[in-house]
């Protein structure tokens, strides 16, 4: 985040693009893992200890998702993220 002369802050365009890319990739990873496991969003949520609306938000790329949440959702589908 960059500071402006008036003291307010803004995100440089590359930061915004990076955030959107990460959110899109997280959405794709979770959706593919869930579908590969043959699970509904509700079933995945129950296994991961979260709610179906939370899984839906991640899969839609809305909001932010932590690495820990991403790993937990993928693990609940029986897969593992390889870094």
C-alpha positions as CSV (number, residue, x, y, z in Angstrom):
1,X,0.0,0.0,0.0
2,X,1.4,3.4,-1.0
3,X,0.9,6.6,0.9
4,X,-0.4,9.7,-0.9
5,X,0.7,13.2,-0.2
6,X,-2.6,13.9,1.6
7,X,-1.9,11.0,4.0
8,X,-4.4,8.6,2.5
9,X,-3.3,5.2,1.2
10,X,-3.9,3.4,-2.0
11,X,-3.0,0.0,-3.5
12,X,-0.7,0.1,-6.6
13,X,-2.4,-1.4,-9.6
14,X,0.0,-4.4,-9.6
15,X,-0.9,-5.2,-6.0
16,X,-4.6,-5.2,-7.0
17,X,-3.9,-7.5,-10.0
18,X,-1.9,-9.8,-7.8
19,X,-4.7,-10.0,-5.2
20,X,-7.3,-10.8,-7.9
21,X,-5.1,-13.4,-9.4
22,X,-4.5,-15.2,-6.1
23,X,-8.3,-15.1,-5.3
24,X,-9.1,-16.6,-8.7
25,X,-6.5,-19.3,-8.3
26,X,-7.8,-20.2,-4.8
27,X,-11.3,-20.4,-6.1
28,X,-10.3,-22.7,-8.9
29,X,-8.2,-25.0,-6.6
30,X,-11.0,-25.4,-4.1
31,X,-13.7,-26.0,-6.7
32,X,-11.6,-28.6,-8.6
33,X,-10.6,-30.4,-5.4
34,X,-14.2,-30.5,-4.2
35,X,-15.5,-31.8,-7.6
36,X,-12.7,-34.3,-7.9
37,X,-13.7,-35.7,-4.5
38,X,-17.4,-35.8,-5.5
39,X,-18.4,-33.5,-2.6
40,X,-21.0,-30.8,-2.4
41,X,-20.1,-27.5,-1.0
42,X,-22.0,-28.4,2.2
43,X,-20.1,-31.7,2.6
44,X,-16.7,-30.0,2.0
45,X,-17.7,-27.3,4.6
46,X,-18.6,-29.9,7.2
47,X,-15.4,-31.8,6.7
48,X,-13.3,-28.6,6.9
49,X,-15.2,-27.2,9.9
50,X,-16.6,-24.2,8.1
51,X,-19.9,-23.2,6.5
52,X,-21.3,-23.8,3.1
53,X,-21.6,-20.0,2.4
54,X,-17.9,-19.7,3.2
55,X,-17.0,-22.4,0.7
56,X,-19.2,-20.7,-1.9
57,X,-17.5,-17.3,-1.3
58,X,-14.1,-18.9,-1.7
59,X,-15.2,-20.7,-4.9
60,X,-16.6,-17.5,-6.3
61,X,-13.4,-15.6,-5.6
62,X,-15.2,-13.2,-3.3
63,X,-13.4,-12.0,-0.2
64,X,-10.0,-13.2,0.9
65,X,-8.8,-16.6,1.9
66,X,-5.9,-17.4,4.1
67,X,-3.3,-20.1,3.2
68,X,-4.4,-22.1,6.2
69,X,-8.1,-22.0,5.1
70,X,-7.1,-23.0,1.5
71,X,-5.0,-25.9,2.9
72,X,-7.8,-27.0,5.2
73,X,-10.4,-27.0,2.4
74,X,-8.2,-28.9,0.0
75,X,-7.3,-31.4,2.7
76,X,-11.0,-31.9,3.5
77,X,-11.4,-33.0,-0.1
78,X,-8.6,-35.5,0.4
79,X,-5.9,-33.7,-1.4
80,X,-2.7,-31.8,-0.4
81,X,-1.3,-28.5,-1.7
82,X,2.3,-28.9,-3.0
83,X,4.2,-25.7,-2.6
